[in-house]
Structures are given as C-alpha cells and as structure tokens.
Amino acid sequence: MLKSANRVYPSDLAPAGYCCSGGRTFFAGHGLSWADFVKEGIAISELEEINDPIVEDVIAWVRKNRKS
C-alpha cells in the first residue's frame, strides 16, 4: 500500500517509539476506531485536533520520514 504523507498508519507507531497496545488504549480513550485505523490509517488533521504530546511526536516522525 502506498502511504499518504497526510495520514498515520499502525506501522508508523513502532518506528516513532510507540506500541500498538498503547495505541489501542489511546484510540479507545478518544472515541476513535482502532479497526478503521488498522485498515486505512488516520488523517493527521484529525489527530492534530486531539492536541496530545504523544500524538505530536508520531505526527512529527511521519512528517520527517515520509515524503509525498
């Protein structure tokens, strides 16, 4: 799958320093669908609305390491 520079995917979590188990808990706590995230990723713009330092770390990693 070609990854969009504007989305975060489960495979981005570990390289950014976070685990999927914590991701599941985070998604549940914010009313987000983990199943949808696994299938399609999630838009960075949607994550930015949460205003969380961990989310900001993951977004920064994606922006730094993925082009287009």
LINFEN-V329555 format. One line per field, one symbol per residue. ss: DSSP state (a for helix, b for strand, c for the rest). phi: phi as a letter, one per 40 degrees, with the letter a starting at -180 (. if undefined). burial: # if it has 16 or more other C-alpha atoms within 10 Angstrom, else .. A space follows every 50 residues. Layout:
# LINFEN-V329555
ss = ???
phi = ???
burial = ???
This chain:
# LINFEN-V329555
ss = ccccccbbcaaaaaaccccaaaaaaaaaaccccaaaaaaacbbaaaaacc ccaaaaaaaaaaaaaccc
phi = .ccccbbbbdccccccgbbcdccccccccbgbcccccccbgbcddccccc fbccccccccccccbbbf
burial = ....######.##..#.#....##.........#..#...####..#... ....#..##.###.....
